[in-house]
Amino acid sequence: MQNWKAPAQHAVDYWSDQATDVPSMVNGFKGDWAISDHKLIPSSLMDFVSEMFFSSTKLSRVPMSDINKVLNDAWDGPGSMPKIINLTYQSRRARQLGRLNDDDAELTGNDASSIAHDLIMPVKD
């Protein structure tokens, strides 16, 4: 079985070393995401966005309001990229292990945001 934790840890380490006090860099962004066009999604966030809307045929068909909601639900301000990387790998791993059921095949909008929220804020027993 492939070790999926190594690339995730490498990416987390990379982003942990990036500046958080430079607002023009993604890891230094402070505020709410209000991206107006799919082409303007930062490449460093594209894996996360694509994973959250994996079942969508084309990401360009996902409303920007849904994408912004998922990003804002996950984003805690400067230094959030390691968290985004972890959420991306957790979601991908859960999907690969078949943890998403058949009812999740047509997720869009609020449903995708709910999955992101569940990954961000796990339900306590």
C-alpha positions in Angstrom: 0.0 0.0 0.0 1.2 3.4 -0.9 2.3 5.7 1.9 0.0 8.7 1.6 1.3 10.5 4.7 4.8 11.3 3.4 3.7 13.7 0.6 1.1 15.2 3.0 3.7 15.8 5.6 6.1 17.3 3.1 3.5 19.7 1.9 2.5 20.7 5.5 6.2 21.2 6.4 6.6 23.4 3.3 3.6 25.6 4.1 4.5 25.8 7.8 7.8 27.4 6.7 6.1 30.0 4.6 5.6 33.6 5.7 2.3 34.4 7.5 2.9 38.1 7.7 2.8 38.9 4.0 -0.8 39.6 3.0 -0.1 39.3 -0.7 0.9 35.6 -0.2 -1.7 32.9 0.2 -0.5 31.8 3.6 -0.6 35.4 4.8 -4.2 36.0 3.7 -6.4 37.5 6.3 -10.1 37.9 5.6 -12.9 36.2 3.8 -12.5 34.6 0.5 -14.6 36.4 -2.2 -13.1 35.0 -5.4 -15.1 36.1 -8.4 -14.0 33.7 -11.1 -12.8 30.1 -11.3 -9.6 31.3 -13.1 -8.7 33.4 -10.0 -8.6 30.5 -7.5 -5.0 30.4 -6.2 -3.2 27.4 -7.5 -2.2 26.4 -4.0 -5.9 26.1 -3.1 -6.9 24.3 -6.2 -6.3 20.8 -4.9 -8.4 21.5 -1.8 -11.3 23.0 -3.9 -11.1 20.2 -6.4 -11.2 17.6 -3.6 -14.2 19.3 -1.9 -16.1 19.2 -5.1 -14.7 16.0 -6.5 -18.0 14.6 -7.7 -18.7 17.6 -9.8 -18.2 17.0 -13.5 -16.3 20.3 -14.0 -15.2 22.7 -11.3 -16.1 25.5 -13.6 -19.8 24.5 -13.1 -19.6 24.9 -9.3 -20.9 28.3 -8.3 -18.3 30.6 -6.9 -20.4 31.3 -3.9 -20.1 27.5 -3.0 -16.4 27.5 -3.5 -16.0 30.7 -1.4 -18.1 29.1 1.4 -16.0 26.0 1.5 -12.8 28.1 1.6 -14.2 30.4 4.3 -15.4 27.5 6.4 -11.8 26.0 6.4 -9.8 29.2 6.5 -8.6 30.5 9.9 -6.6 33.4 8.7 -2.8 33.7 8.2 -1.0 30.4 8.5 -4.0 28.3 7.4 -2.3 26.5 4.5 -1.0 23.6 6.6 -4.6 23.0 7.7 -5.9 23.2 4.1 -3.3 20.6 3.1 -4.3 18.3 5.9 -8.0 18.6 5.0 -7.2 17.9 1.3 -5.3 14.7 2.1 -7.9 13.6 4.7 -10.7 14.1 2.3 -8.8 12.3 -0.6 -7.9 9.4 1.7 -11.5 9.0 3.0 -12.7 9.0 -0.6 -10.1 6.5 -1.7 -11.1 4.2 1.2 -14.7 4.5 0.2 -15.9 6.3 3.2 -18.1 8.5 1.2 -21.3 6.5 0.4 -23.2 6.3 -2.9 -25.5 9.1 -1.7 -22.6 11.4 -1.9 -22.1 10.9 -5.7 -24.0 14.1 -6.6 -22.7 16.5 -4.0 -22.8 20.1 -4.8 -22.9 23.4 -2.9 -24.0 23.1 0.7 -23.5 19.3 0.8 -19.8 19.8 -0.2 -19.5 22.5 2.4 -21.0 20.1 5.0 -18.3 17.5 4.2 -15.6 20.2 4.5 -17.1 21.3 7.8 -17.2 17.7 9.1 -13.5 17.4 8.2 -12.7 20.7 9.9 -14.9 20.2 12.9 -15.3 16.4 13.5 -18.5 15.4 15.3 -17.8 14.5 18.9 -19.1 11.2 20.3 
